Amino acid sequence: MHTLVVMPALFEAENVKDVVPRAKRAAPGADVMVVVDRRDDGSTCDAAKEAGARVACGMAQRLGALLRYGIARGLEEGYDVI
């Protein structure tokens, strides 16, 4: 199964460095996408990229919109599990 883990984030640079590798270990073979709120200063995007995640920066504000974006991308790209 082709799996995508969607993680919304805002000012989470320090946490993303730890959480992305943990998510990859918990779901071997899954892709991790960090969707970053546009109010972020860019540090979360940089940290997520360094941690090996796919990153969508500058997305809509608010948790629901970030999750909807990640889920929509997963569906468009043919993931079986999101």
URPEHU-V803171 format. One record per run of one state. SS is the DSSP state (hx for helix, st for strand, lp for the rest). FROM is the first residue (numbers start at 1). TO is the last residue. If there is no record, write none. Layout:
BEGIN
ss:SS from:FROM to:TO
ss:SS from:FROM to:TO
END
This chain:
BEGIN
ss:lp from:1 to:2
ss:st from:3 to:9
ss:lp from:10 to:12
ss:hx from:13 to:26
ss:lp from:27 to:30
ss:st from:31 to:37
ss:lp from:38 to:42
ss:hx from:43 to:50
ss:lp from:51 to:53
ss:st from:54 to:59
ss:lp from:60 to:62
ss:hx from:63 to:76
ss:lp from:77 to:80
ss:st from:81 to:81
ss:lp from:82 to:82
END
